[in-house]
């Protein structure tokens, strides 16, 4: 079976001048989708810009249901001036029952003038997947400035 698109967003969301957690994407995952035979893959594309005087941190969080953090990416964003593009990919599957899930993620970025960066992460949740669950992607920046920005361009959620 090839993947089926459950949700997608082409809306740009720009986060800047704040240190608060900001929701980049939120959408419903139907009941019984994350089960013993199926899971979801979430792919997000965008860019980040840091033209401040130094390196800064961003944290990406993905969650389902009331557990807003299944997989976290702590990302150090060096002073890159014109910015970089990124692709973040998460997979969430049932872990032995409909009330336990595990998530795996990969973050790839290509900073202008430097080698590509790859990060891996994993996490877990205990949500009742027999009910509809909200999927939430959030970002938190450690520095409030218009010169430090996180931009989400596209999100695709697929049934696997």
C-alpha positions, 0 to 999 in steps of 0.5 A: 500500500502506498502512503495516503495523504491525510492532511496538508498545509501550504500556509507559510507561518513565520515565527520571529521576535518571540520566545513563546512556543508557537504552533506551526501546524495543527490538524486532526488524526482520525480514530484508529489510524495509529494502530498495530498496522498503520502509523503516520509520517509527517514531513515539514519543509521551510527555512530559518534565518539568523542574522543576529550577532551570534548562534541561537537555539530553536526547539521543534516539538511534535505531539498527539492528543494531550501529549504535546511532545512526542519527539523534540528536536533541539537545534542550534542555529549558527549565525548564517546570515541569509538562512538555511532550508530544512526538512523535518520528518517524523513517524508515529506508530502504535507501540503494542496497543492502541494506547501507546505510541512511539515516534521517530524523527529526522531533521535535515538542514542545509545552511548556506556555506556549510555542510548539511546538518542531520539530527535524529530523535525519538520519543513516546506517548500514551494516548487513546488512539481509538479516539480522534487525536490532534496532531500539533507541531510547535517551535520555540526560539530562545531569542526574540528578534526580527533577525531570528526567524523560523518559517514553516512552508509546507506540512504533509501528513501521510497514512503509512 
